[in-house]
């Protein structure tokens, strides 16, 4: 297998790893409010997330930014929780443009957080020469984007089936999926090592 496919595969597995499903939960929360008709908007958000993810990796790999790992591992489920909770807020048409900008900004920031969460492992498998790190970074990001699209398409297909076959409203589907995500991610936050890492006075 060429080095290209090695890093693409690592990116794919990073998203689709059943033992590290936080990435999938975030994508579920991000996709829950959309339908196939809104695929362009959703694709833009996914790409923004990947850009943030890649930018965080670049900063970390080149030692421009280093954040305490326990803090990052705590912030990742927080980003998922915030995204799921925001799904309960009705999107007022009059504020649609501002709301979309806010969601895009949050998605970029959350991409940065998720990228930092994977940075230590990624640094360990990269070549030592700085100039040799660029290509694997973008190959990995390609794998990330491909896996994200697969997850998002699955969520959109599930939404379509729920709405057309089982006659579930879009709003009800969003609420059920978001509530499920909140139920899964809340224990992750409560049981996170962050609470024991820091001494609270």
C-alpha positions as CSV (number, residue, x, y, z in Angstrom):
1,X,0.0,0.0,0.0
2,X,1.4,3.4,-1.0
3,X,2.0,6.1,1.7
4,X,-1.0,8.1,0.2
5,X,-3.5,5.3,1.0
6,X,-1.9,4.7,4.4
7,X,-2.7,8.2,5.7
8,X,-6.1,8.3,3.9
9,X,-6.9,5.1,5.7
10,X,-5.8,6.5,9.0
11,X,-8.1,9.4,8.4
12,X,-11.0,7.1,7.6
13,X,-10.5,5.0,10.7
14,X,-10.1,8.1,12.8
15,X,-13.7,9.0,12.1
16,X,-15.2,5.5,11.8
17,X,-13.5,4.0,14.9
18,X,-16.3,2.4,16.9
19,X,-14.2,2.7,20.1
20,X,-13.9,6.5,19.6
21,X,-17.4,7.4,18.4
22,X,-17.2,11.0,19.6
23,X,-16.5,12.2,16.0
24,X,-19.6,10.3,14.7
25,X,-21.8,11.8,17.5
26,X,-20.7,15.3,16.5
27,X,-21.5,14.6,12.8
28,X,-24.9,13.2,13.9
29,X,-25.6,16.4,15.8
30,X,-24.5,18.5,12.9
31,X,-26.6,16.6,10.4
32,X,-29.8,16.0,12.4
33,X,-31.4,19.3,11.3
34,X,-30.7,18.8,7.6
35,X,-32.2,16.9,4.7
36,X,-31.0,15.9,1.2
37,X,-32.3,19.2,-0.2
38,X,-29.9,21.0,2.1
39,X,-26.8,19.0,1.0
40,X,-24.8,22.0,-0.2
41,X,-25.2,23.8,3.2
42,X,-24.3,20.6,5.1
43,X,-21.3,19.9,2.8
44,X,-20.0,23.4,3.5
45,X,-20.3,22.8,7.2
46,X,-18.5,19.5,7.0
47,X,-15.7,21.1,4.9
48,X,-15.4,24.0,7.4
49,X,-15.1,21.4,10.2
50,X,-12.3,19.6,8.2
51,X,-10.5,22.9,7.6
52,X,-10.5,23.6,11.4
53,X,-9.5,20.0,12.1
54,X,-6.6,20.2,9.6
55,X,-5.5,23.7,10.8
56,X,-5.3,22.4,14.4
57,X,-3.1,19.5,13.3
58,X,-0.8,21.8,11.4
59,X,-0.4,24.1,14.4
60,X,0.2,21.1,16.7
61,X,2.5,19.2,14.4
62,X,4.8,22.2,13.9
63,X,4.6,23.0,17.7
64,X,2.9,26.3,17.1
65,X,0.1,25.4,19.5
66,X,0.2,22.9,22.4
67,X,-2.8,22.6,24.7
68,X,-3.1,20.3,27.7
69,X,-4.5,16.9,26.4
70,X,-6.9,16.5,29.4
71,X,-8.5,19.8,28.6
72,X,-8.9,18.9,24.9
73,X,-10.4,15.6,25.8
74,X,-12.9,17.4,28.0
75,X,-13.8,20.0,25.4
76,X,-14.6,17.5,22.7
77,X,-17.7,16.1,24.4
78,X,-18.6,19.7,25.3
79,X,-18.7,20.6,21.6
80,X,-20.9,17.7,20.9
81,X,-23.3,18.6,23.7
82,X,-23.5,22.2,22.6
83,X,-24.2,21.2,19.0
84,X,-27.0,18.8,20.1
85,X,-28.5,21.4,22.5
86,X,-28.6,24.1,19.8
87,X,-30.7,21.7,17.6
88,X,-33.6,22.3,20.1
89,X,-33.5,26.1,19.3
90,X,-36.0,26.9,16.5
91,X,-34.3,28.6,13.5
92,X,-36.1,31.9,13.0
93,X,-36.3,32.8,9.3
94,X,-35.5,36.4,10.0
95,X,-32.3,35.4,11.7
96,X,-31.4,32.7,9.3
97,X,-28.3,34.4,7.8
98,X,-26.9,35.3,11.2
99,X,-27.7,31.9,12.6
100,X,-25.9,30.2,9.7
101,X,-22.8,32.3,10.2
102,X,-22.8,31.4,13.9
103,X,-23.2,27.7,13.2
104,X,-20.3,27.9,10.7
105,X,-18.1,29.7,13.2
106,X,-18.9,27.2,15.9
107,X,-18.2,24.3,13.5
108,X,-14.8,25.8,12.6
109,X,-14.0,26.2,16.3
110,X,-15.2,22.6,17.1
111,X,-13.0,21.3,14.2
112,X,-10.0,23.0,15.9
113,X,-10.8,21.2,19.2
114,X,-11.3,17.8,17.5
115,X,-8.1,18.2,15.6
116,X,-6.1,18.9,18.7
117,X,-7.6,15.8,20.3
118,X,-5.9,13.7,17.6
119,X,-2.7,15.7,17.3
120,X,-0.5,13.7,19.7
121,X,-1.1,10.4,18.0
122,X,-0.7,12.0,14.6
123,X,2.6,13.6,15.5
124,X,3.9,10.2,16.6
125,X,3.3,8.6,13.2
126,X,4.6,11.4,11.0
127,X,8.0,11.6,9.4
128,X,10.6,13.6,11.4
129,X,11.5,16.0,8.6
130,X,9.3,19.1,8.7
131,X,9.0,19.3,4.9
132,X,7.8,15.7,4.7
133,X,4.9,16.3,7.1
134,X,2.7,18.4,4.7
135,X,1.7,15.7,2.3
136,X,0.6,13.2,5.0
137,X,-1.4,15.9,6.7
138,X,-3.5,16.6,3.6
139,X,-3.8,12.9,2.8
140,X,-5.1,12.3,6.3
141,X,-7.5,15.2,5.9
142,X,-8.8,13.6,2.7
143,X,-9.6,10.5,4.6
144,X,-11.3,12.5,7.3
145,X,-13.5,14.3,4.7
146,X,-14.4,11.0,2.9
147,X,-15.4,9.3,6.2
148,X,-17.4,12.3,7.3
149,X,-19.3,12.3,4.1
150,X,-20.1,8.6,4.5
151,X,-21.5,9.3,8.0
152,X,-23.5,12.3,7.0
153,X,-25.0,10.5,4.0
154,X,-26.1,7.7,6.4
155,X,-27.8,10.2,8.7
156,X,-29.5,11.9,5.8
157,X,-30.7,8.5,4.5
158,X,-32.0,7.7,8.0
159,X,-33.8,11.0,8.1
160,X,-35.3,10.5,4.7
161,X,-36.6,7.0,5.7
162,X,-38.0,8.3,9.0
163,X,-39.8,11.2,7.3
164,X,-41.1,9.4,4.1
165,X,-41.9,5.9,5.3
166,X,-42.6,6.4,9.0
167,X,-44.0,9.9,8.6
168,X,-41.9,11.4,11.3
169,X,-41.6,15.1,11.1
170,X,-38.3,16.7,10.5
171,X,-38.5,18.5,13.8
172,X,-39.3,15.3,15.7
173,X,-36.4,13.5,14.0
174,X,-34.1,16.3,15.0
175,X,-35.3,16.2,18.6
176,X,-35.0,12.4,19.0
177,X,-31.5,12.2,17.5
178,X,-30.3,15.2,19.5
179,X,-31.8,13.9,22.7
180,X,-30.1,10.5,22.1
181,X,-26.7,12.3,21.6
182,X,-27.2,14.3,24.7
183,X,-27.9,11.1,26.6
184,X,-24.8,9.5,25.3
185,X,-22.4,12.4,25.7
186,X,-23.5,13.7,29.2
187,X,-21.9,10.7,31.0
188,X,-18.8,11.2,29.0
189,X,-18.5,14.8,30.4
190,X,-19.4,13.8,34.0
191,X,-16.9,10.9,34.0
192,X,-14.1,12.8,32.2
193,X,-10.7,12.9,33.8
194,X,-10.7,16.6,33.6
195,X,-12.6,16.8,36.9
196,X,-9.8,14.9,38.7
197,X,-6.9,16.5,36.8
198,X,-7.4,19.9,38.3
199,X,-7.7,20.8,42.0
200,X,-10.7,23.0,42.6
201,X,-10.3,25.3,45.6
